[in-house]
Amino acid sequence: MNQIKKQYWDMHVPQNIKMQVNCGAIAAYISAGLTLLLAVAYNPASFLDFFLILGMGLGVHLAKSRACAIIIMANHTISRLLQFGTGVQTNVFGIFIMILFFVLYGMGIKGTFEFQRMWDEHQIQAYVRPPSEDSNDPANRV
């Protein structure tokens, strides 16, 4: 994220939107950490999933990327569907954690969309200003 966008984030974005984006990113970091433990202990192929989740989490956190937020939710959804499709038993705690991650990723999606909407509006206001009356621009002359 460039310096101007970062300053806008720091100074003008409401706290609730910052919290939503950060919740999505933190959920991704926790999921990446758990996936890394799984990859080291049981399944080295899970390293690919680890890098995907970590990269998308960084995209949500640092770039406020809507695409990264959506991809991480899609990854979570697909992995849960595959888990249920293969007949893996899930207890009540596992279902609670699954729903919690859906909610956190959903917050990340909502927060990134809200931030990008605000940023786009700010860009339009910053670059489309009405001409000043004391301008020597011929278009302002009557």
N, C-alpha and C positions, 0 to 999 in steps of 0.2 A: 504494500500500500504506500502510495507516495506521501510526501510530507504534508501536503495541503489536505489530503483526505484524512490523514491521521489527526491533524489539528482539528478538522471538522468533527471527527469522531470524539475527540477529547472534550471539545467545547460545546457542541450543539446537540449531540445525540442524547435523548432522554435515557435515564438510568434503566428503565424497564427493557428497552431495546438492547442495551449493552448486556443486561443480564441474560436475555434470551439467546443472543449470539454466544456468549460465554458458556452457557449451559450446554448448548449443542457441541461446542468445542471440547469442553471438559468430559462430556459423555464419550466423545470420540477418543480422547486420550486414555480414558479408563478402559474402553473397549480394546484399544490398541495394546495396552499393557497386558490385559488378560489374554489376548490373542498371542502375544509374544511368549507368555508363560506356556500356553498350550503348544506353541510351535517348538519351543525348546524341549519340553517334557515329552510330547507325544507325536506330533505330526509336523515335520519340517516343511511340508507344503503350505502350512499356515503362515509361513513368513510372507508369502505374497499377499495374503489378506491383511497381515499386520502392516505392511508398507502402504497398502491401499487406504486402510483406515487412518493411519497416521498422517498420510499426505492430505486426505480429505479434511481431517481435523485441523491441520495447519492452514488449509485453504479457508476454512470457516473462521478460524481464529484471527489469522493475520490479514487475509484479503477480504473477509466478509463475503465470501463467494457463495452465491445462491446455488450454482451448479454443484459445488462440493457438498453443500448441505443436503441437496436432493440425492446425490449419489450415495452418501453415507446412509441415508434413510432407506434407499433402495437396497443397498448391500445388507443392511440389518434385516429388512423384510424377506429378502431372498434366502438368507441364511436361516432364518426362523422357519420358513416354509420347507426348506430342505431338511431341517432338523425334525419337523413334525412328519414329513413325508417318509423319512427313513425309519420311523417308529421309535425314535429316542424318547424315553420316558422323561417327563418334566413334572417336577413337584410344584407345589403352590409358591414356594420361594422363587423358583425359576420363572414361573409365569409373572410374578410380581416384578422381577428384574427386567423381563422382556418388555412389559408394559411401561415401566419406568424409562427404559431407553427409547421406546417409541415416543413418549411424551417429551423427553429431553431433545431428541433429534427434531421433533416437530417444532419445539421452541426455537431451535437453531434455524430451521427453515423460515419460520415467521420473522425472526429477528433479522436475518440477512435480507429478506425481501423488504422489510420496513426500512432498514438502513439504506439499501440501494435506492428505494423510492425517495427518501429524504435527500440523499446525495444528488440524485438526478434533478430534483426540484431546486436544490441549491445551485447546481451548475447552470440551470436555465436562468435563474435570477441573477447569477453573477455575470453572465455573458450577454444577456438581453436586457440592457438598461435603457430607459428612455433617454433621449439626448438632452443635454443640459441646454437651458435657454440662452446662455451666453456663448454658446458654441458658434464658431464661424463656419460651420458646415452649411453648404448651400441648400441642403435638404430641409434645414430648419427655417429658412427664410420664407416669408409669406409674400 
